[in-house]
Amino acid sequence: MVLAQLATQISRLQPAPVLRVAIDGVDGAGKTTLAHELEARLLAQGVPVIRASVDGFHHPRAVRYRQGKDSPQGFFKDSYDYSQLKANLLDPLSPGGNLAYRPAVFDHRLDQHLDLPWQQAQAGAVLLLDGIFLHRPELRCYWDFSLFLDVPFSVSVARLAQRDGSDPDPEAPGQRRYVQGQQMYLQRCEPWRWAHVVLDNRDLAAPFFKQCEEVER
């Protein structure tokens, strides 16, 4: 079973002191679902888990839409505050970090900053961070282990439509910003080249490996 294999592979890696795992893929690829399932399996093995999503590190609305509400470039360039992601989560959990982290700093639905208390990570924990754009050049160096969920837009956009009532057609005008912005990421960053594991996740009930590297730590 794919999830069992992934959980076993992750649990065998040596945290230093926290194992940083990225779960990347387009919107609707099934990243959060996979992260929750991996979390449950790791916890069952006695592995402490830190869960976070890049969605907790959005820019304010004024920044996200400064290139226009329909701009694919704006979606790719301006959605997330990577300096805050690094300062509050990735750097503290990296080798030499102080292990004091915050899993989120912004609520994009309310368009307001969060002032969550700092938490202290347990040595030996696994960070499971899900989100889009996680194999951008400025983030790749942080991942001890990373996955890319490969799902065509025809499937991922239809999933989003079931979840939020948006248009299920990837070619629809309302999807232009999001689909073309993510196509920009795929073309420029080629996340499948950098991920340790590439999963075909078009069938949530039956994902399968397209690429799997052995990672020795």
Steps between C-alpha positions, in 0.01 A plus 500: 500500500637839397427683826651224710815506286527877526453501876761228540748681276453827688524339843833341406662833418709668767366837622763771541337585739165525312431320173349752257258347250330695219180381333464695176246497219246720327184615674270200530778242468417345839792642698318569826325162493830322447668704774228411752523133409879502532471680833269229636736223391809669641329571832397135517870412468583732788649774282413856613356709217479874435226585249491822304384635166647772284149647504583632847760728342299693242572861420219747581236538231640834384833334421349186348292700252737789430557371145126462447241252625524296180881501472668157476834670559361656816377163623842343448708792627292664771288236674736409784737676737799269487705718734238438772485129416875475546522717812210341688518137391778381273807669647419413864451135401814482287842384623629766739150636563359554848193276438259781599245528220157627404292293252318802352517880504211608275132417448435567133123452534478783754794686345665551835822412675508233768697529821527136598721401792838354421518125541804291578565212263603166638831368373429207272175648369389501138371819340231428241448818299248492218441763236547619146829634362717317755776415252575861417878559496492699825337208687665189358795507740269457799358158414651185643230311312244627252205373301329633192144386433447482126138566404370649172307826524192329359490294821631751754272787394197269505592400857520864602159562345350229719663657804434870446245529219743652251486433125619143426635597156876578508448722194231712666583872537463477877774236512749691286692655791539172684555250221737716295685612813563137592593415142760774530639326808506160331678637195756707688572282802436143375418369849504135390874538433571598860255285695624178656162343429250573223155350554227474243210608718218535250318218682505589869419142592781353291808722472808345344870579478627662182841575650657397827855574615675339791608766749783410733550700818 
